[in-house]
């Protein structure tokens, strides 16, 4: 899987999304301009000590992203979509794009991809969800559809044992 952040603005969100990407074996794609430096402590703090394990790429702009990922199947997460994120079938090589926190994905991009736009249902009184939460929600649905391939699905307690064992 691939997560794409189009011009993210808040370092904490990108750091948290980076950590989620490491935990799921997902590549992170960052489309500039970024609202922060990747070397900022806030990015690394949110990503914990996993940031050096992150598989990521940076792009000058959306066109650069498209050129370097020809034929990419992209899902565009937006509050403006008619399809729910659970209505579509994700493939293991798909890209899920999220826009910047203050404005989302530019409508100039969305207008050409109506059938690939997806949304997370929410009450009409709220403008949007947190970017890191949104990325996690959609990514984990995509991974669920693929049976969480290669991921650990059961865990052990640190000090004790489950009573049934």
SVG drawing of the C-alpha trace seen along z (x, -y; Angstrom):
<svg xmlns="http://www.w3.org/2000/svg" viewBox="-25 -26 42 49">
<polyline fill="none" stroke="black" stroke-width="0.4" points="0.0,0.0 0.9,-3.6 -0.1,-6.7 0.3,-10.1 0.2,-13.4 -0.4,-16.4 1.3,-19.4 0.9,-18.4 1.2,-21.3 1.4,-19.9 4.5,-17.9 2.8,-15.9 0.3,-14.4 3.0,-13.5 5.1,-11.9 2.1,-9.8 1.2,-8.8 4.9,-7.8 4.8,-5.6 1.6,-4.0 3.3,-3.4 6.2,-1.6 3.8,0.5 2.0,1.6 4.7,1.9 3.2,-1.0 5.3,-3.5 4.7,-7.2 4.8,-9.8 5.2,-13.4 4.2,-16.1 5.8,-19.5 5.6,-22.1 5.6,-20.7 4.6,-23.1 7.6,-22.0 11.0,-20.4 11.3,-16.6 14.1,-17.2 11.8,-19.0 11.7,-17.3 7.9,-17.3 7.9,-15.0 10.3,-12.6 8.5,-12.8 5.2,-11.8 7.0,-9.0 8.7,-7.8 12.0,-6.0 10.6,-4.5 11.2,-7.3 14.6,-5.9 12.7,-2.7 10.2,-4.6 10.1,-4.0 9.2,-7.4 9.7,-9.6 9.4,-13.3 8.1,-15.1 8.3,-18.6 4.6,-18.8 1.7,-16.6 2.9,-16.4 6.3,-15.1 4.5,-12.5 2.4,-11.3 5.5,-11.2 7.5,-9.1 4.5,-6.7 3.1,-6.1 -0.1,-4.1 -0.7,-4.4 -4.2,-3.6 -5.0,-6.5 -7.9,-6.9 -8.5,-10.5 -9.7,-11.0 -12.0,-14.1 -15.0,-15.2 -16.5,-16.1 -16.7,-12.5 -19.9,-10.5 -18.4,-7.1 -17.6,-5.9 -14.1,-4.6 -15.6,-1.1 -17.5,-1.0 -14.4,-0.5 -12.0,2.4 -8.3,1.6 -5.4,3.4 -2.1,4.0 -0.3,1.5 -2.9,-1.2 -2.2,-4.8 -4.5,-6.6 -4.0,-10.4 -4.9,-12.9 -4.7,-16.7 -3.3,-19.3 -5.0,-19.9 -6.4,-23.4 -7.8,-22.7 -7.7,-19.1 -6.8,-18.0 -7.2,-20.8 -10.4,-20.7 -8.4,-21.0 -7.1,-17.5 -10.4,-16.1 -12.5,-17.2 -10.8,-14.8 -11.1,-11.8 -14.7,-11.8 -15.0,-8.0 -11.8,-7.5 -12.8,-10.0 -13.7,-8.5 -15.0,-9.9 -15.2,-9.0 -18.8,-9.5 -19.2,-12.0 -21.8,-14.3 -22.5,-17.4 -21.6,-19.8 -17.9,-19.0 -15.7,-20.1 -13.2,-17.2 -11.3,-14.6 -7.7,-14.8 -5.4,-13.9 -3.5,-11.2 -6.8,-9.6 -8.2,-9.7 -5.1,-8.1 -5.3,-5.3 -9.0,-4.7 -8.7,-4.3 -5.4,-2.5 -6.6,0.1 -9.8,0.7 -7.6,1.3 -5.4,3.7 -8.4,5.5 -9.7,6.1 -6.4,7.8 -6.5,10.0 -3.8,8.0 -1.2,9.8 2.1,10.3 1.0,8.6 1.0,10.0 -2.6,10.6 -2.1,11.9 0.0,10.6 1.4,11.7 1.3,9.9 4.6,8.4 4.8,9.9 1.8,12.2 0.1,14.8 -3.5,14.9 -5.7,17.0 -6.7,19.4 -3.1,20.4"/>
</svg>
